[in-house]
Amino acid sequence: MAGEKPSVELCKGVNGLDKVVLRDARGSSAEVYLFGGHVTSWRTDHREELLFVSNKAIFKPPKAIRGGIPICFPQFSSHGNLEQHGFARNKFWSIDTDPPPFPSDSSSKTFVDLILKPTDDDFKIWPHSYEFRLRVALGLGGDLMLTSRIRNTNADGKPFSFTFAYHTYFSVSDISELRVEGLETLDYLDNLKERERFTEQGDAITFESGVDKIYLSTPTKIAIIDHEKKRTFVLRKDGLPDAVVWNPWDRKAKAMPDFGDDEYKHMLCVEAAAIEKPITLKPGEEWKGRLELSAVPSSYCSGQLDPQKVLQG
């Protein structure tokens, strides 16, 4: 409730897995599992859940958790001998007790720092040395901020390349009532058509069937307007030029064992990502990718939203 003290607590989650619970002074909260460095909950100060996690999600390593914010690294999608979306989302992360200083761009006191480093077994599937630091923070207004810092620590002088996504599942009232703004007129790769390239034609994106698109060279802000809940999610991103929009729709939903048959109606993934142009790091170099999520009340019931108002607000 309002007036609480901000807190960061390590406790047990589903199936005894370790998780960190963040709470700010107004009552907003977030939960992060050490398995996957995976954010599974983000709640308003009224305790309303903003992220979607499937009722059938399997909290049993090494199966990645279905929903929340899985981290796709070192690849988005599937190529070569790495599993789909890489391995960061199904490794156990550690709490980073001595992170290097962050730029002072956050006034948040409510955060946790996690770190992932490769094990000897990991080198067999991806032969590179790295440090992946993740900060999950709650802002003063209940915003959720994720900052990833990936450093090449190869001793052999070799660079490495990777693609990346914050695979965010938003909880929505009804997929057919949503609009996504900020991606109009952009080029995208359609994963349902073998990554063929198209140009978005609509004045806003709405949903009548399954979608799996990678939008390219996207703006730093994207809005998801949920008419029924009178809520707009705003994504602000830095270092992440692409954006994935995904909903499996009914047929694919039924084919996924860890996803309810009708749950596709109440979720939408809009993912801040770096996919089209892989990031390459030389030894000692570091990349940073930041995502800030906010949920703002909106009373837009019809007609074109003026994105400037939402995106500047």
C-alpha positions in Angstrom: 0.0 0.0 0.0 1.0 3.6 -0.3 3.5 4.6 2.3 5.4 1.3 2.3 9.1 1.4 2.4 10.9 0.4 -0.8 12.2 -3.2 -0.5 14.2 -5.8 -2.3 13.6 -9.3 -1.0 15.1 -12.7 -2.0 12.5 -15.4 -1.5 11.2 -18.7 -2.9 8.8 -18.8 -5.9 7.0 -21.5 -7.8 8.6 -25.0 -7.2 11.1 -23.5 -4.7 12.9 -21.4 -7.4 14.7 -18.3 -6.1 13.1 -15.0 -7.0 13.7 -11.4 -6.0 10.7 -9.2 -5.2 11.0 -5.4 -5.7 8.5 -3.1 -4.1 8.4 0.7 -4.3 7.1 3.2 -1.7 3.7 3.5 -3.5 3.1 -0.2 -3.7 4.2 -1.1 -7.3 6.1 -4.3 -7.5 8.1 -6.6 -9.8 9.3 -10.2 -9.4 12.5 -11.5 -11.0 13.4 -15.2 -11.1 17.1 -16.0 -10.9 16.3 -18.8 -13.3 16.5 -17.0 -16.7 17.0 -13.5 -15.1 13.3 -13.6 -15.9 10.8 -10.9 -14.9 7.5 -12.7 -14.2 5.4 -10.0 -12.6 5.0 -6.2 -12.8 2.1 -4.8 -10.8 0.6 -1.4 -10.3 0.2 0.2 -6.9 -3.4 -1.2 -7.1 -1.9 -4.7 -7.4 -3.0 -5.1 -10.9 -0.8 -7.4 -13.0 0.6 -5.9 -16.2 2.5 -8.8 -17.6 1.0 -12.0 -19.0 2.3 -15.4 -17.7 0.5 -18.5 -18.9 -1.5 -20.5 -16.4 0.3 -23.5 -18.0 3.8 -22.1 -17.6 6.2 -24.7 -16.5 8.5 -23.5 -13.7 10.9 -26.4 -14.1 14.4 -25.8 -15.4 15.6 -26.1 -18.1 12.2 -25.3 -19.7 12.0 -21.5 -20.1 9.0 -19.8 -18.3 6.1 -19.0 -20.7 5.3 -15.3 -20.3 6.7 -12.3 -18.4 10.0 -11.0 -20.0 12.2 -13.8 -21.2 15.7 -12.6 -22.4 16.7 -13.8 -25.8 20.5 -14.0 -26.0 22.8 -14.7 -27.8 20.2 -15.1 -30.5 16.7 -14.3 -31.3 14.9 -17.1 -33.2 16.9 -20.2 -34.1 20.1 -20.6 -36.1 22.9 -23.1 -36.0 23.3 -25.4 -33.0 21.9 -23.0 -30.4 18.4 -23.6 -29.1 15.6 -21.2 -30.1 16.1 -17.7 -28.6 19.5 -18.7 -27.1 20.3 -19.8 -23.6 20.1 -16.8 -21.3 16.4 -17.5 -20.5 17.1 -20.9 -19.1 20.3 -20.5 -17.2 20.6 -19.8 -13.5 21.8 -16.2 -12.9 23.5 -14.9 -9.8 22.9 -11.8 -7.8 25.7 -9.3 -8.8 27.1 -8.1 -5.5 29.7 -5.8 -7.1 28.5 -4.4 -10.3 30.5 -1.7 -12.1 28.9 1.7 -11.7 25.8 2.5 -13.8 25.5 5.9 -15.4 23.4 8.0 -13.0 20.4 8.0 -15.3 18.1 6.4 -12.8 16.8 7.8 -9.5 15.4 4.4 -8.5 16.5 3.0 -5.2 14.5 -0.2 -5.9 16.5 -2.5 -8.1 18.4 -5.8 -8.3 21.6 -6.5 -10.3 22.0 -10.0 -11.8 24.9 -11.5 -13.7 25.4 -14.4 -16.0 28.7 -15.9 -17.0 29.4 -19.0 -19.1 30.2 -22.4 -17.6 32.6 -24.9 -19.1 29.6 -26.7 -20.6 28.3 -23.5 -22.2 31.6 -23.1 -24.2 30.7 -26.3 -26.0 27.6 -24.7 -27.6 28.8 -21.1 -27.8 32.6 -20.8 -27.5 32.8 -17.3 -26.1 33.6 -15.7 -22.8 31.2 -12.9 -21.7 29.7 -11.1 -18.7 26.0 -10.3 -19.0 24.8 -7.9 -16.3 21.1 -7.2 -15.9 19.6 -4.5 -13.7 15.8 -4.7 -13.1 14.5 -1.5 -11.4 11.2 0.0 -10.4 10.9 3.7 -11.1 9.3 6.2 -8.7 6.0 6.1 -10.7 6.0 2.3 -11.0 7.8 2.2 -14.3 9.7 -1.0 -15.0 13.3 -0.6 -16.3 15.6 -3.3 -17.6 19.2 -2.5 -18.5 21.4 -5.2 -20.1 25.2 -4.8 -20.3 27.0 -7.5 -22.3 30.8 -7.5 -22.3 33.2 -9.6 -24.4 35.7 -11.1 -22.0 37.4 -13.5 -24.6 41.1 -13.9 -23.7 41.9 -15.2 -27.3 41.3 -11.8 -28.9 38.2 -13.0 -30.8 35.1 -10.8 -31.3 31.7 -12.3 -31.1 28.3 -11.4 -32.5 24.8 -11.8 -31.1 21.2 -10.8 -31.5 18.9 -9.9 -28.6 15.4 -9.3 -27.5 13.4 -8.5 -24.4 10.5 -10.9 -25.2 7.9 -8.9 -23.3 4.4 -10.5 -22.8 1.9 -7.7 -22.0 -1.4 -8.6 -20.3 -4.3 -7.1 -22.3 -8.1 -7.2 -22.2 -8.8 -8.5 -25.7 -6.3 -8.8 -28.6 -8.9 -7.8 -31.1 -9.4 -4.4 -29.3 -5.8 -3.4 -29.3 -3.9 -0.8 -31.3 -0.1 -0.5 -31.6 1.2 2.8 -32.6 4.7 4.0 -33.6 5.4 1.3 -36.2 3.3 2.7 -39.0 4.9 2.8 -42.5 7.9 0.8 -41.3 9.5 -2.1 -43.0 9.2 -5.5 -41.3 10.3 -9.1 -41.8 7.4 -11.5 -41.6 8.4 -14.7 -39.8 5.2 -16.3 -41.0 6.4 -15.9 -44.6 10.0 -17.0 -44.3 11.2 -13.5 -43.2 10.1 -11.9 -46.4 10.4 -8.1 -46.2 7.2 -5.9 -46.4 6.2 -2.3 -45.6 3.5 -1.7 -43.0 0.5 -0.1 -44.6 -2.0 0.7 -41.8 -2.2 3.9 -39.8 -2.0 1.7 -36.7 -1.5 -2.0 -36.1 -4.6 -4.0 -35.1 -5.0 -7.8 -34.8 -7.4 -10.3 -36.6 -5.0 -13.3 -36.9 -1.7 -14.5 -35.8 1.3 -12.2 -36.2 5.0 -12.6 -36.0 6.8 -9.6 -37.4 10.2 -8.0 -36.9 9.9 -4.2 -37.4 13.1 -2.5 -38.5 14.7 0.8 -37.5 11.9 1.5 -35.1 11.4 4.7 -33.0 12.6 4.8 -29.4 8.9 4.9 -28.2 6.1 2.5 -29.1 2.5 2.6 -27.6 0.1 -0.3 -27.1 -3.4 1.1 -26.6 -5.9 -1.1 -24.7 -9.3 0.5 -25.3 -11.2 -1.8 -22.9 -8.9 -1.2 -19.9 -8.4 2.5 -20.9 -4.7 1.9 -20.5 -1.7 2.6 -22.7 1.6 0.8 -22.4 4.5 2.9 -23.5 7.8 1.2 -24.4 10.9 3.4 -24.4 14.1 1.7 -25.6 17.7 2.5 -26.2 20.3 0.4 -28.1 17.5 -1.8 -29.5 16.6 -0.6 -33.0 14.1 -3.4 -33.9 10.7 -4.4 -32.4 9.0 -7.8 -32.6 5.2 -8.1 -32.5 3.9 -11.6 -31.8 0.6 -13.3 -31.0 0.2 -17.0 -31.8 -3.6 -16.9 -32.3 -5.7 -20.0 -31.8 -4.1 -22.8 -33.9 -0.6 -22.3 -32.7 -1.8 -21.7 -29.1 -3.4 -25.1 -29.1 -0.1 -26.7 -30.2 1.9 -25.2 -27.3 1.8 -27.5 -24.2 2.7 -24.6 -21.9 0.1 -22.1 -23.2 -3.7 -22.2 -22.7 -5.9 -22.7 -25.8 -7.6 -19.3 -25.4 -4.9 -17.3 -23.7 -3.8 -15.7 -26.9 -6.8 -13.4 -26.5 -5.3 -11.8 -23.4 -1.7 -11.3 -24.4 0.5 -9.5 -26.9 4.3 -9.6 -27.2 5.9 -6.3 -28.3 9.6 -6.9 -27.9 12.5 -4.4 -27.9 15.2 -6.1 -30.0 18.4 -6.0 -32.0 18.0 -8.6 -34.7 18.4 -7.4 -38.3 22.0 -6.2 -37.7 23.8 -8.4 -35.1 25.8 -6.6 -32.5 29.6 -7.4 -32.7 31.8 -6.8 -29.7 35.6 -7.0 -29.7 37.3 -8.2 -26.4 36.8 -5.6 -23.7 33.9 -3.9 -25.5 30.5 -3.6 -23.9 27.0 -3.2 -25.3 24.1 -1.7 -23.4 20.4 -2.2 -24.2 17.7 -0.5 -22.1 14.0 -0.9 -21.9 11.6 1.2 -19.9 7.9 0.2 -19.6 5.2 2.4 -18.3 1.4 2.0 -18.1 -0.6 5.2 -18.3 -4.4 5.7 -18.0 -5.9 6.6 -21.4 -9.5 7.4 -22.3 -9.1 7.1 -26.1 -12.1 5.1 -27.2 -12.2 5.7 -30.9 -10.4 7.3 -33.7 -6.7 7.8 -34.2 -4.8 8.4 -31.0 -2.5 11.3 -31.3 0.7 9.4 -30.6 2.6 12.6 -29.7 0.4 13.1 -26.7 1.0 9.6 -25.3 4.6 9.4 -26.3 5.6 12.8 -24.9 3.5 12.3 -21.7 
